[in-house]
């Protein structure tokens, strides 16, 4: 099933979810800037990250022998954002 339509659609789904997360980040950034008066100049481009991960061959989803499904690609995308947020809170 390597390169089948399921893999392609799961990769597209992860890219769309990454864009949704990116939009939520921008919304948070706007609200935070209004409330605190401090502008966060941190760029987050998660959709491009998801595309690059797909090009590198990171699996959009993985099903183990027990039937548990995980998404290594979505984990990488969320870890990138969590790392950015953690660095901002530590400053």
C-alpha positions, 0 to 999 in steps of 0.5 A: 500500500506504499504510495496508495491513496490512503497514504496520500489522503492521510498526508493531506489530512496532516497538512490541513490539521497543521494549517488549522494549528497554525491558524490557532497560533496566529489567533492566540498571537493576536489575542495575546498582543491585544491583551498584553501589549507585547507582540510575539515575533515568532513565525510558525509555518507548520503546513510547510513543515508537514509538506517537508516531512512528507517529502522526507518520507515520514509516515503520516500514520502508523498502525501497530500489530495491536491495531493502535494508530499513531501519526509520526508526522503529526507528532513532529508538527505538534512537537515543533509548535510545543518547542516554540511555545516552551521557548517563549514561556521560558524567556 
